[in-house]
């Protein structure tokens, strides 16, 4: 769930992205544990909004979603 105060700026960001956009969520037992967003424009990639739910911190889940985002960025 995205806080309402952050929803509008994120929607505005998505609307301005001229590149490929990847959204990544790692779930554990049906609960979202970590997330990341990745944009790719040519040879440039940006990784944003990396977060881990408090109950799942310290288990490497953010590393896994960032790795998935980097793989997405490297795919043609």
Buried (B, 14 or more C-beta within 10 A) or exposed (E): EEEEEEEEEBEEBEEEEEBEEBEBEBEEEEEBBBBBBBBBEEEEBEBEBBBBBEEBEEBEBBEBBBEBBBEBBEEE
